[in-house]
Amino acid sequence: MRRTAIALVAAALLGLTACGTSEPAASDDASDAAAQPVSLTDARNKKLDLKAPAKKVVALEWNAAENLVTLGVMPVGVADTKGYTNWVTAAKLEPQVKDVGTRGEASVDAIVALDPDLVITTTDEAANTITQLEKAAPVLVIRGADAKNAIPQMKTNLDLIGQAVGKADQAKQLNADFDKAVADGKQKIADAGKAGTGFTMADGWKQGSTISIRMHTTGSLLGAVATELGLKNGWTGAGDKDYGLAQTDLEGLTKLPDGNFLYIANKNDGGDVFGGDLAGNAIWKNLPFVKSGKVHRLPDGIWMFGGPKSTEQFIDAAVQAVTS
């Protein structure tokens, strides 16, 4: 009986050992998948081939950096890290991320020194800079924005970055989460009886004594999202073909109807021209939305041209503003 018992125990142990060998094999399979070559086509319609998903990535535009962080890939370098920190609170950079210059004028030497396996930039980047960078590392070019397809373009950019860093499934889920945030926000506005409420969205800055105001049309990312929330944009003028932005001044605001005036400012970069510089201006004080108390400064740190996470911050703030 003892021999039989020993034999049974040995057989059981052998069976457990045999079963256990499948776990390392699964892990190896996962590692192999993570190391598989990546092939995708960027906004230039150029095919990009990577030997494996990128791990050391430099982002030359803030929406690209935001998407990387959101996907769980901390970039090794970002253009204007101080500006990013001021404007993008949805996906924070770690202290070790290197500053590689300004957006639009990044330092090629600083980028090369980081030895990246991928550089991400946008169609706004100068062609000669992209050519220089491609001598040192693969370059993924995403379209900065598209006023005809603002929300789909935001999602496409995230998808492309997700593919490049081996996070395609996570990108898909983030886009689905964004769609849910829009649906939830729309429902909250409808439940509050505010569907169809008028709004305008703006940001502004002061140079010397001149105040410039930038209106976000229905083609802008935030304008498109607000429209999806069930709100009606009171600014009917056209914007640029990429970002859907229209330039105006204080006189231009006199054409606006009453409604919620939403704006974004930043105490660390440019201050608040609407709540500060214009507060005592007679024209400003007599605008319909000012007189009716419908001017809403949204929280600092919502990036107006970001990815799903920044845009979800806008959704929360806009819903709060129009339903309060």
N, C-alpha and C positions, 0 to 999 in steps of 0.2 A: 504493500500500500504506500509506504514511504517513497519507494522508487517511482511509483505511478504519480504521486503528488509532485515529486521533484520534476518529473518529465512534463507534467501539465504546467507547472510554474515556468519552466524553461520555455515551453512553447508559447505561453502567454507573453513572456518577456520578448521573445523573438518577434511575435506579432506586433507588439507595441513599437519595437525598434523599427520594424519594416514600415509601420504607419508613419512613424516620426520622420522617415527619410523624405516624405512628400512635402514637409514644411519648408526645408531649405530649398527644395526644388522650386516651390512656388515663389519664394523670396528671390531666387536667382532669376526666375522668369520676370518678376517685377523689375529687377535691376536691369535685365536685358532690354525690357520695354522702355525703361527710362533712358537707356543709352542708344536707342534706335535713332537713325537719321531723321531729320525733320525737313520737309519740303513744303514751301508755301509760296504764294504769289502776293506781293505787296501792292501798295497804292499806285506804284509806277507801272503796274502790270509786269513787274520783273520777278522772275523766279528766284527764290532764295533757298539754298541748300545748306543745312547745318549738319555736322557729323553727329550731333546729339542735342537735346534741348539745352538752350542757353542757361547758364548759371551766373556768369559774371556779366551783368548788363549795365550799360550806361544809357540814361534817358535824357534827351535834350529838350523835351517838352514836358510840362507838368502833368498833363493828362496821361501820358505814357508812364511817368513815374508813379502816379496814383494807381493806375491799373496794375503795375508790377507789384506794388506793396499789397494791394487788395488780394492779389493772387498768391501772396505768400513768398514773393521773390524780392528781397531787399536789393535795390540797385547798388552797384559799387560807386556810381557817379551820377550826379544830376546837375543840370544847368541851373544856376542861381538857387542854391539850397536855402538861403535866407528868405528869398521871395516865396519859395514853395512853403516854407514853414509858416509864413504870415498868411498865405492865401488858401492853403490846402490842409484842412484839419481832419478830413475824412480818412486819410491814410498817412500816418506820420512816419517820417524818416528816422532811422536810427542815427546816433551821433557819428558813427564811423563813415557815413556816406560822404564821398568827396565832392566838393564843388568844382565843376569843370568850366566855369565861366558863365556868361549870360546867355539867355535864350536868344537865339539868332546870331550870337557871336561867341560860340563856345570855343574853348582852347583845344585845338587838335592835339597839341603836345600833352596836355593834361589828360586827355582821353586815352591816348596811346600808352601813357605811363601806367595806366590801370590794367593794361593787357586784357581788355574785355573780349568775350567771345561773341558779343552782339552789341550793336549800338542802335537805339531806336530814336528816330526823329520823325518830323512831319513834312508834308509837301510844302510847308512854309520855309523850310531850310534852303539856303543857297545851294545851287547845283554843284558849284565848285567845292564847297565844304563837304558835301556828300562824297564827291570823287576822292578827296583827300582821305576821308575816313575809311573808305572802302579799301584803301591800300593797307590798312592796319587790321580791319575786322569787318565781318559781314554787317551790313546796314539794312535794317528794316524800316521802310518808310510807310507811315500811315497817313491818311488824309486828316488834316487838322480839323476840318469841319465841312459840312455840306448843308447849305441853307434849304435845299430841296428835300433833304432826308436827314434832318438833324439827329433824331433819335436812332434810326437804323445805323447811321454812320458811327455814332458813339458805341453801339453794340458791336459793329464790325471791327472797330479798332481793338476792343477788348478781346474779341475772338482771335484776331491775328496775333496779338501779344500772347494770349493763352496758348496758341499752337506753338509759338516760338520757344516758350519756356516749359513746354510739357504739361501745361495746365488747362487743356482744352475743356475738360469736363467741368472744372471749377468755373471757367469763364461762362460756360453755358448756364450753370446754376446761378451765377451772379446776375446775368441778364434776366433770368426768370424771376429772381428776387426783385429786381427793378420793376418788372411788369406788375408784380403783385403790389409793390409800393404805390405805383400809379393807380391801380384799381382801388386800393384801400383809401388813398387820398381822395379820389373822385367820389367814393361812397360817403366819406365824411362830409365833403362839401355839399353833396346832395341831401344828406340827412339834416344838415343845418339850414336847408332851404336856400342855399347860395349858388346853386347851379346856374350858369349863365351870367354870373356877376362880372362886371367890367373890371379890368386891371390894366396897368401898364408896368413894365419892368425896365429899370434903368440903372446905370452907374455913372459916375462923373468924377472929374478931377479939375484942379486949378493949376494953371501955369501963369505965373505973374499975376496979373489982374483978370485974366481971362478964364472963365469957367466953361469947360466943355462937357456936354452931356451925351451919353450914348444910350440909345433906345434899343431894346431887345424886341425885334419883330417876331412875327409868328414863325419865321424861318430860323430864328436863333434856337439854341438848345433849350434854354429856360423858357423862352416864349412858346416853343412847341410843347414842352412838358405841361406848362400852365393850361394850354389849350386842351391837352389830353385830360386834364383834371376837371374840365367842364367850365373853364373861365373864358371870358371874351376879351381879347386884346384890343385896347382902345387906340393903340398906335397902328394906323393903317398904311403908313408909308413903307416903301421897300427898303431892304437892307442890302449889305454886300452879299455876293454870291456864295461865300464860304460860311461866314459866321452869322449872317443875318442881322447885322448891326447897322443902325442908322445914326448919323451924327446930327445933333441939333444944339440949340442953346435955350436960354430961359424964355425967349420970345416964342420958340417953337412949342414949348409946353402949354402956351395959352390956347393951342388948338385942341388940347385934350379934353374929353368929356369928364364928368365926375366919375369916380370909381376908385378902386384901391391902387395907390401908387406904391409899388414895391421897389426898393432899391438896396443895393449892396455897397458898403463902404468898408474901409479898413483903417483902424486907428494907427496901425504900424506902417501904413503905406498910403499916403495921400489924404488921410483924414476923411471927414464927412462934409462935403460941400453942400448937401441938401439941408442937413440939420445944423450946420454951422454957418458957412459963408452966405447962404441964401436966406437964413432964418429971418433976418430983419428986412429983406428986400420987399418992397411994396407989391411988385408984380407977383412974386412967389406967394406972398401971404393972401393974395386975392384969387389964386387958382382954385377952382371948384373943389378938388380933392384935398387941398390944404385947409380950406374953410370948413369942410365937413369932417376933418380929423381922420382922414383915411390914408395918411402917409405912414408907411411901415418900413423901418430900417430892419432888414434881415440880419441875423447874427453874423459877426465877422468870421472869416475862415470858410465860407462857402465858395468854392472855386466855380466860376460861371461857365467854364469851358472844360469841365472835368469828365470823369467817367461815371458809372452808375452810382457809386457811393457818394460823391459830391452832389450829384443830382438828386439823390434820395434826401440829402440834407435840405436841399431847396424845397422839395415836396413837403416835408414836415413843416418848414418855416412858412411857406406860402399858405398851406392849409390853416395853420394857426392864425396867420394874419387876416385872412378873409372870413374866418368863422368866429373870430373873437369879438 
